[in-house]
Amino acid sequence: MKSILLLGAGRSASSLIKYLLDYAPAEGWHITIGDIMVAHLQPLVAPLSFAKAILFDVHNEAQRAAEVSQADLVISLLPAVFHIEVARECLKQGKDLITASYVTPAFLALHQEAQQKNLTILMECGLDPGIDHMSAMAVIRRIRQAGGQLTSFKSYTGGLVAPEYDTNPWRYKFTWNPRNVVLAGQGTARYIRNGEYKYIPYQQLFRRTDELYVEGYGPFEGYANRDSLSYREPYGLLNIPTMLRGTLRRQGYCEAWDVFVQLGLTDDSYTLEDSEMMTYSSFVAAFLPPATTETQSIAGRLSLYLGIPQDGEVMQKLAWLDLFSEKSVALAGATPAQVLEKILKEKWTLAPGDKDMIVMQHLFAYELAGETREVTSTLVAMGDDEVHTAMAKTVGLPVAILAKLLLQGKITQRGVVIPIYPELYEPVLKELKEYGIDFIEKETVKTE
């Protein structure tokens, strides 16, 4: 019997947990699920002899060491900042590890030792990063095998709300960690377009968007991710003239979100004085210049300060969030980002019965036999409900499938690995189709 230790049972783990429990009897697995809250898991695992849920504190070194020692494979869906301590424990005890999070310099420092110990630390194998790598590499490999020369690769992913539940003016609801949404895009975005390196500072990020179209779902807009350049080498695209990875939103979202950026409401670097005494309107007012008249409203001051039409769609979106109301913030010692997160959670949380939607689109251009060809590869995945979301499926299922392959001895890559190799992505993409996670491709020959 093989033992799997899953750390983290939050909103992205539901499909992963279901998959592991479904396959455990046939594969001979014992599943231990550890999290800071496990009451919601007890009805699921109580009838099962091969599974248990435990209270787990990642900061408890003794518990961390004890639980890892009993596992053949560790899967971490903890917040990304905690992965490295789990990884070091796995390395110390000779255990393989899978996470959905980005490879960081701290993880790269473990690569050689993991290789020497014949261990696999498999990362970036959720949705984005994850399915994006796998699906892109499948197309890139096919183009190369046909003799094509890639000239452009753009990739966009968005966690959105399904059209029939798209019921607010922002056309957005939280399908993953709200804090990550609030802090998204901070830093400088880097990419390359037509052979020129481009840099977008955070203050300009939501003003420089690309328009995209998904057949059957309409127009979208995309903004650049922080780092598109580091993937040129692993993708084998060091000399490609254009490469951009970005995030998808419905049209109009970025213009309205830019208001928060320009005001400084997404700043998480300091705490507000007396934040517990603030109202929503006084929170906004704290970031505005003084009123020019006693009768000037907060909305009017904001409109004037940022040059936003007071009767326009952006102001309507802001008003719908109750930003200009006298609702109490009621958060002590909060950062601006934390206050904004609280405000948004009141309005953007999935309601019972709501379904989310994942949209991913790759845009390739390549030259072959004197022709310029374009390939559009699009994934649209729908959630089942507010628990088994499209986000949970697209993050959890590839992790689960790779865990199965690793325990079956079908993965030979060692060290710190991302799923850019055919032995990793081909079986995952094939099995994901059984869950309705499939790409539709359209290829055209570009004419002058």
Number of C-alpha atoms within 10 A of each C-alpha: 11 15 20 24 23 27 28 21 22 17 17 24 25 20 24 24 19 16 17 22 19 11 13 20 14 8 14 12 20 21 24 20 21 23 20 14 15 18 12 10 18 13 10 15 17 12 10 13 10 17 20 19 22 16 13 18 15 20 11 9 12 10 13 18 16 11 15 24 18 16 22 19 24 26 25 25 26 21 12 14 8 13 22 16 14 22 25 15 18 24 19 15 15 19 23 25 26 28 25 25 22 16 19 11 8 10 17 13 11 17 17 14 15 24 15 10 15 15 22 24 26 25 23 23 33 28 26 21 19 24 27 23 23 24 24 22 21 16 16 20 16 11 19 13 9 9 13 20 18 22 20 21 23 19 25 25 24 23 23 24 27 22 13 9 17 16 12 13 15 23 19 22 25 18 27 17 12 18 16 10 13 21 17 14 21 16 15 17 23 20 22 17 15 12 14 10 13 13 16 19 14 18 16 15 22 22 15 13 20 13 13 17 11 15 7 7 11 10 13 19 22 24 24 26 22 22 17 18 18 11 15 15 10 14 15 12 19 13 12 18 16 21 26 26 24 24 20 26 24 19 17 16 20 21 15 19 18 18 19 18 19 14 18 15 21 24 18 15 8 11 15 16 12 12 20 15 13 21 18 20 19 20 22 22 20 12 14 16 10 11 14 8 8 7 8 11 14 18 19 15 20 22 17 13 12 12 9 17 14 15 9 10 16 23 20 15 19 18 13 15 20 16 23 19 14 13 14 16 20 16 16 15 15 19 20 22 21 21 24 22 20 15 18 18 15 10 16 19 16 20 12 9 11 19 25 30 21 24 22 25 26 22 20 23 22 21 18 15 8 7 12 18 19 20 18 18 20 22 20 21 23 22 21 15 15 18 21 20 28 29 28 24 29 26 26 25 29 28 31 25 20 21 22 19 16 20 17 11 9 12 16 11 19 19 21 22 18 24 27 22 18 13 14 22 24 16 14 23 19 12 16 17 11 9 12 13 20 18 18 10 14 11 12 11 14 11 7 4
